[in-house]
Amino acid sequence: IGLGIPAEPLFRSASTNNSRNGMSIKSNDNFINDNKISNNGQDGIYIKDCDNIMINNNIVNDSGRNGIFCNKVNHLNMNNCIVYDNASAGIIIGSNSSNACNHVVINSCECFKTSAGTQVTGIQILYGDDIKLLSCKSYNQTEDYDVGRYATNFVSQLNPYRGETNINSIVYGDDIPSSGLFRVGDIVIYNTPTPGGYIGAVCTTAGSPGTWKEFGSIEN
């Protein structure tokens, strides 16, 4: 995604028991790596109004609000983060139209709620453009995925949980996908269904992007 890597990580530590955010990032070119972030009053990692951010190998848990909250961030790359038992959501990208995030890759991250936790939503991707959700896992929450409803050029390829093979992606878009890897049973729900059209489409042959058939005819 054209990300320029800083020479050294700017953060590599533990951040616990703060009354507000564990980390607040509001400047460009930050590399947030190898942190244990827990028991903070608001968000574990809060990022806003910046460009060129990498978030790698962090564990974020038991925040008073969200685990990782990103608003108005461009060129964001998040890899191998474990996010669990936060009060609201694990990962949020672009919470509203004025805080859209663009050119985002979320790869090999895991969100979940333990029996003692309260995390309601795992991964929430709302507003932005050119967003890829790859090889992630989200489970045991009320809503494991809330992704792609208002995003454009959104691609999702999710991993099943604990070896299951019957978990498929449900994404939102304007048309049948033209790129990205998909498996049989993956579904796209159209953002703007119209009379005489269809609710969405389902992948019937795996591939890139595979074969898709529309479903859910809408009356004129």
VEXBA-172510 format. One record per residue (C-alpha): residue number from 1; residue in three letters; x, y, z. Coordinates in steps of 0.02 Angstrom, whole numbers, padded with zeros to 5 digits, m for minus. Layout:
% residues N
@pos->NUM code->ALA X->X Y->Y Z->Z
...
//
This chain:
% residues 220
@pos->1 code->ILE X->00000 Y->00000 Z->00000
@pos->2 code->GLY X->00148 Y->00115 Z->m00024
@pos->3 code->LEU X->00195 Y->00121 Z->00158
@pos->4 code->GLY X->00362 Y->00201 Z->00202
@pos->5 code->ILE X->00437 Y->00106 Z->00350
@pos->6 code->PRO X->00513 Y->00212 Z->00489
@pos->7 code->ALA X->00694 Y->00168 Z->00529
@pos->8 code->GLU X->00650 Y->00111 Z->00706
@pos->9 code->PRO X->00486 Y->00079 Z->00796
@pos->10 code->LEU X->00430 Y->00229 Z->00896
@pos->11 code->PHE X->00337 Y->00120 Z->01022
@pos->12 code->ARG X->00390 Y->m00046 Z->01094
@pos->13 code->SER X->00337 Y->m00066 Z->01275
@pos->14 code->ALA X->00192 Y->m00101 Z->01390
@pos->15 code->SER X->00050 Y->00021 Z->01421
@pos->16 code->THR X->m00067 Y->m00026 Z->01562
@pos->17 code->ASN X->m00186 Y->00049 Z->01687
@pos->18 code->ASN X->m00201 Y->00222 Z->01610
@pos->19 code->SER X->m00361 Y->00316 Z->01648
@pos->20 code->ARG X->m00381 Y->00365 Z->01464
@pos->21 code->ASN X->m00304 Y->00287 Z->01308
@pos->22 code->GLY X->m00160 Y->00165 Z->01321
@pos->23 code->MET X->m00079 Y->00249 Z->01168
@pos->24 code->SER X->m00140 Y->00402 Z->01072
@pos->25 code->ILE X->m00060 Y->00425 Z->00900
@pos->26 code->LYS X->m00092 Y->00586 Z->00804
@pos->27 code->SER X->00065 Y->00606 Z->00698
@pos->28 code->ASN X->00130 Y->00529 Z->00537
@pos->29 code->ASP X->00255 Y->00389 Z->00511
@pos->30 code->ASN X->00231 Y->00287 Z->00669
@pos->31 code->PHE X->00276 Y->00104 Z->00692
@pos->32 code->ILE X->00185 Y->00028 Z->00842
@pos->33 code->ASN X->00265 Y->m00140 Z->00875
@pos->34 code->ASP X->00272 Y->m00276 Z->01009
@pos->35 code->ASN X->00165 Y->m00194 Z->01143
@pos->36 code->LYS X->00061 Y->m00267 Z->01284
@pos->37 code->ILE X->m00081 Y->m00143 Z->01309
@pos->38 code->SER X->m00210 Y->m00184 Z->01442
@pos->39 code->ASN X->m00331 Y->m00116 Z->01570
@pos->40 code->ASN X->m00339 Y->00061 Z->01503
@pos->41 code->GLY X->m00490 Y->00172 Z->01537
@pos->42 code->GLN X->m00535 Y->00215 Z->01358
@pos->43 code->ASP X->m00457 Y->00142 Z->01198
@pos->44 code->GLY X->m00305 Y->00031 Z->01200
@pos->45 code->ILE X->m00231 Y->00112 Z->01043
@pos->46 code->TYR X->m00314 Y->00270 Z->00976
@pos->47 code->ILE X->m00254 Y->00336 Z->00807
@pos->48 code->LYS X->m00323 Y->00489 Z->00717
@pos->49 code->ASP X->m00277 Y->00616 Z->00582
@pos->50 code->CYS X->m00116 Y->00536 Z->00523
@pos->51 code->ASP X->m00033 Y->00445 Z->00379
@pos->52 code->ASN X->00086 Y->00299 Z->00362
@pos->53 code->ILE X->00054 Y->00193 Z->00516
@pos->54 code->MET X->00109 Y->00015 Z->00552
@pos->55 code->ILE X->00038 Y->m00086 Z->00698
@pos->56 code->ASN X->00123 Y->m00254 Z->00721
@pos->57 code->ASN X->00123 Y->m00393 Z->00851
@pos->58 code->ASN X->00024 Y->m00304 Z->00986
@pos->59 code->ILE X->m00086 Y->m00381 Z->01120
@pos->60 code->VAL X->m00229 Y->m00265 Z->01170
@pos->61 code->ASN X->m00355 Y->m00316 Z->01302
@pos->62 code->ASP X->m00474 Y->m00256 Z->01437
@pos->63 code->SER X->m00492 Y->m00077 Z->01376
@pos->64 code->GLY X->m00637 Y->00027 Z->01441
@pos->65 code->ARG X->m00697 Y->00060 Z->01263
@pos->66 code->ASN X->m00612 Y->m00015 Z->01109
@pos->67 code->GLY X->m00452 Y->m00110 Z->01078
@pos->68 code->ILE X->m00385 Y->m00022 Z->00922
@pos->69 code->PHE X->m00481 Y->00130 Z->00859
@pos->70 code->CYS X->m00427 Y->00211 Z->00695
@pos->71 code->ASN X->m00509 Y->00369 Z->00625
@pos->72 code->LYS X->m00454 Y->00473 Z->00476
@pos->73 code->VAL X->m00297 Y->00369 Z->00447
@pos->74 code->ASN X->m00219 Y->00342 Z->00274
@pos->75 code->HIS X->m00095 Y->00204 Z->00233
@pos->76 code->LEU X->m00123 Y->00092 Z->00383
@pos->77 code->ASN X->m00048 Y->m00082 Z->00395
@pos->78 code->MET X->m00097 Y->m00192 Z->00543
@pos->79 code->ASN X->m00023 Y->m00365 Z->00565
@pos->80 code->ASN X->m00027 Y->m00506 Z->00693
@pos->81 code->CYS X->m00120 Y->m00415 Z->00831
@pos->82 code->ILE X->m00221 Y->m00505 Z->00964
@pos->83 code->VAL X->m00367 Y->m00402 Z->01029
@pos->84 code->TYR X->m00486 Y->m00470 Z->01160
@pos->85 code->ASP X->m00603 Y->m00430 Z->01305
@pos->86 code->ASN X->m00617 Y->m00244 Z->01271
@pos->87 code->ALA X->m00782 Y->m00165 Z->01326
@pos->88 code->SER X->m00852 Y->m00121 Z->01154
@pos->89 code->ALA X->m00758 Y->m00172 Z->00995
@pos->90 code->GLY X->m00592 Y->m00253 Z->00959
@pos->91 code->ILE X->m00542 Y->m00157 Z->00802
@pos->92 code->ILE X->m00634 Y->m00008 Z->00727
@pos->93 code->ILE X->m00588 Y->00071 Z->00560
@pos->94 code->GLY X->m00672 Y->00234 Z->00505
@pos->95 code->SER X->m00815 Y->00258 Z->00628
@pos->96 code->ASN X->m00910 Y->00384 Z->00520
@pos->97 code->SER X->m00900 Y->00469 Z->00350
@pos->98 code->SER X->m00795 Y->00616 Z->00411
@pos->99 code->ASN X->m00668 Y->00496 Z->00487
@pos->100 code->ALA X->m00646 Y->00376 Z->00341
@pos->101 code->CYS X->m00484 Y->00277 Z->00329
@pos->102 code->ASN X->m00404 Y->00241 Z->00159
@pos->103 code->HIS X->m00275 Y->00116 Z->00097
@pos->104 code->VAL X->m00287 Y->m00004 Z->00242
@pos->105 code->VAL X->m00225 Y->m00184 Z->00260
@pos->106 code->ILE X->m00273 Y->m00287 Z->00413
@pos->107 code->ASN X->m00184 Y->m00454 Z->00407
@pos->108 code->SER X->m00178 Y->m00606 Z->00523
@pos->109 code->CYS X->m00261 Y->m00519 Z->00670
@pos->110 code->GLU X->m00370 Y->m00607 Z->00798
@pos->111 code->CYS X->m00517 Y->m00536 Z->00897
@pos->112 code->PHE X->m00616 Y->m00632 Z->01026
@pos->113 code->LYS X->m00707 Y->m00630 Z->01192
@pos->114 code->THR X->m00663 Y->m00748 Z->01333
@pos->115 code->SER X->m00794 Y->m00814 Z->01454
@pos->116 code->ALA X->m00751 Y->m00672 Z->01573
@pos->117 code->GLY X->m00748 Y->m00534 Z->01440
@pos->118 code->THR X->m00876 Y->m00414 Z->01368
@pos->119 code->GLN X->m00810 Y->m00375 Z->01193
@pos->120 code->VAL X->m00969 Y->m00351 Z->01089
@pos->121 code->THR X->m00899 Y->m00331 Z->00913
@pos->122 code->GLY X->m00739 Y->m00405 Z->00844
@pos->123 code->ILE X->m00688 Y->m00314 Z->00685
@pos->124 code->GLN X->m00788 Y->m00162 Z->00629
@pos->125 code->ILE X->m00741 Y->m00080 Z->00463
@pos->126 code->LEU X->m00863 Y->00057 Z->00417
@pos->127 code->TYR X->m00801 Y->00203 Z->00310
@pos->128 code->GLY X->m00652 Y->00208 Z->00193
@pos->129 code->ASP X->m00579 Y->00159 Z->00025
@pos->130 code->ASP X->m00457 Y->00023 Z->m00029
@pos->131 code->ILE X->m00471 Y->m00086 Z->00127
@pos->132 code->LYS X->m00412 Y->m00266 Z->00136
@pos->133 code->LEU X->m00456 Y->m00385 Z->00277
@pos->134 code->LEU X->m00346 Y->m00539 Z->00257
@pos->135 code->SER X->m00324 Y->m00701 Z->00355
@pos->136 code->CYS X->m00405 Y->m00634 Z->00513
@pos->137 code->LYS X->m00507 Y->m00725 Z->00646
@pos->138 code->SER X->m00648 Y->m00656 Z->00751
@pos->139 code->TYR X->m00756 Y->m00763 Z->00866
@pos->140 code->ASN X->m00862 Y->m00779 Z->01024
@pos->141 code->GLN X->m00930 Y->m00601 Z->01015
@pos->142 code->THR X->m01109 Y->m00544 Z->00988
@pos->143 code->GLU X->m01054 Y->m00480 Z->00817
@pos->144 code->ASP X->m00890 Y->m00552 Z->00755
@pos->145 code->TYR X->m00882 Y->m00449 Z->00595
@pos->146 code->ASP X->m00966 Y->m00285 Z->00547
@pos->147 code->VAL X->m00871 Y->m00246 Z->00389
@pos->148 code->GLY X->m00885 Y->m00157 Z->00223
@pos->149 code->ARG X->m01058 Y->m00077 Z->00237
@pos->150 code->TYR X->m01001 Y->00095 Z->00182
@pos->151 code->ALA X->m00825 Y->00059 Z->00122
@pos->152 code->THR X->m00776 Y->00060 Z->m00062
@pos->153 code->ASN X->m00651 Y->m00059 Z->m00142
@pos->154 code->PHE X->m00663 Y->m00175 Z->00008
@pos->155 code->VAL X->m00589 Y->m00351 Z->m00004
@pos->156 code->SER X->m00608 Y->m00484 Z->00130
@pos->157 code->GLN X->m00525 Y->m00654 Z->00144
@pos->158 code->LEU X->m00554 Y->m00726 Z->00317
@pos->159 code->ASN X->m00483 Y->m00879 Z->00404
@pos->160 code->PRO X->m00599 Y->m01005 Z->00485
@pos->161 code->TYR X->m00590 Y->m01025 Z->00673
@pos->162 code->ARG X->m00513 Y->m01183 Z->00747
@pos->163 code->GLY X->m00500 Y->m01275 Z->00583
@pos->164 code->GLU X->m00683 Y->m01257 Z->00533
@pos->165 code->THR X->m00714 Y->m01246 Z->00347
@pos->166 code->ASN X->m00893 Y->m01181 Z->00342
@pos->167 code->ILE X->m00859 Y->m00999 Z->00388
@pos->168 code->ASN X->m00878 Y->m00880 Z->00241
@pos->169 code->SER X->m00856 Y->m00695 Z->00212
@pos->170 code->ILE X->m01005 Y->m00578 Z->00199
@pos->171 code->VAL X->m00953 Y->m00409 Z->00128
@pos->172 code->TYR X->m01041 Y->m00256 Z->00060
@pos->173 code->GLY X->m01009 Y->m00180 Z->m00111
@pos->174 code->ASP X->m01085 Y->m00099 Z->m00264
@pos->175 code->ASP X->m01063 Y->m00248 Z->m00381
@pos->176 code->ILE X->m00992 Y->m00424 Z->m00399
@pos->177 code->PRO X->m00807 Y->m00421 Z->m00346
@pos->178 code->SER X->m00682 Y->m00399 Z->m00487
@pos->179 code->SER X->m00527 Y->m00439 Z->m00384
@pos->180 code->GLY X->m00476 Y->m00531 Z->m00227
@pos->181 code->LEU X->m00477 Y->m00713 Z->m00175
@pos->182 code->PHE X->m00645 Y->m00791 Z->m00129
@pos->183 code->ARG X->m00710 Y->m00962 Z->m00078
@pos->184 code->VAL X->m00873 Y->m01049 Z->m00122
@pos->185 code->GLY X->m01012 Y->m00976 Z->m00016
@pos->186 code->ASP X->m00937 Y->m00802 Z->00007
@pos->187 code->ILE X->m01072 Y->m00669 Z->m00013
@pos->188 code->VAL X->m01076 Y->m00487 Z->m00066
@pos->189 code->ILE X->m01227 Y->m00383 Z->m00014
@pos->190 code->TYR X->m01260 Y->m00236 Z->m00129
@pos->191 code->ASN X->m01253 Y->m00063 Z->m00051
@pos->192 code->THR X->m01392 Y->00008 Z->m00159
@pos->193 code->PRO X->m01515 Y->m00128 Z->m00214
@pos->194 code->THR X->m01644 Y->m00069 Z->m00340
@pos->195 code->PRO X->m01815 Y->m00129 Z->m00399
@pos->196 code->GLY X->m01795 Y->m00265 Z->m00530
@pos->197 code->GLY X->m01618 Y->m00302 Z->m00470
@pos->198 code->TYR X->m01544 Y->m00418 Z->m00339
@pos->199 code->ILE X->m01501 Y->m00412 Z->m00154
@pos->200 code->GLY X->m01325 Y->m00477 Z->m00184
@pos->201 code->ALA X->m01218 Y->m00616 Z->m00257
@pos->202 code->VAL X->m01138 Y->m00778 Z->m00197
@pos->203 code->CYS X->m00973 Y->m00857 Z->m00250
@pos->204 code->THR X->m01007 Y->m01026 Z->m00333
@pos->205 code->THR X->m00830 Y->m01066 Z->m00392
@pos->206 code->ALA X->m00679 Y->m01017 Z->m00287
@pos->207 code->GLY X->m00545 Y->m00909 Z->m00366
@pos->208 code->SER X->m00485 Y->m00733 Z->m00398
@pos->209 code->PRO X->m00618 Y->m00669 Z->m00401
@pos->210 code->GLY X->m00705 Y->m00835 Z->m00440
@pos->211 code->THR X->m00877 Y->m00862 Z->m00516
@pos->212 code->TRP X->m01023 Y->m00766 Z->m00442
@pos->213 code->LYS X->m01213 Y->m00783 Z->m00460
@pos->214 code->GLU X->m01337 Y->m00651 Z->m00407
@pos->215 code->PHE X->m01478 Y->m00696 Z->m00287
@pos->216 code->GLY X->m01631 Y->m00619 Z->m00205
@pos->217 code->SER X->m01734 Y->m00547 Z->m00347
@pos->218 code->ILE X->m01819 Y->m00383 Z->m00300
@pos->219 code->GLU X->m01990 Y->m00342 Z->m00368
@pos->220 code->ASN X->m02012 Y->m00193 Z->m00484
//
